[in-house]
Amino acid sequence: MKNSVTPDAIIMRSAARSDVERILSMVRALAHHHGDIPDVSAKTLERDIFGEIPWIYALIAEVDGRVVGYAALCPMIKLEMGERGIDMHHLFVEAEFRGSGIGRRLINASMAKARELNCESMTVGTHPDNANAQAVYLACGFEQRHSLTPRFRIYL
């Protein structure tokens, strides 16, 4: 049974160090969903999100004090064009909270973070069979790009 969540109950925020173990469990769940064997650890997540040179930005969706989803954003650049971009490398919402608008809120929070970082575009990819995600990205204003796997881009 899906949770009914009111929009006011959803909090979007940047990840904190105290979220690392929870993010780790969701990263592992996403990996298993795609048939991957995760080799990530709390130590590598902490290094990549909070290290001396952070490698990714992590955004959190929280409902009633419980972390129920995250987005992981990786910087990109078109150096020859002087353009910054960001790739939404991961988007994950716990199964019981899917369909409640949390994914779209994470997408919007990711676009806001990208704008804050002076990015001109954001990209995301999906599994070829994930028609639901593809429809959501198109509904959010992304354009499908030509590639071997489904990729989407939005100009900010």
Order of alpha helices (4+ residues) and beta strands (2+ residues): beta-alpha-alpha-beta-beta-beta-alpha-beta-alpha-beta-beta
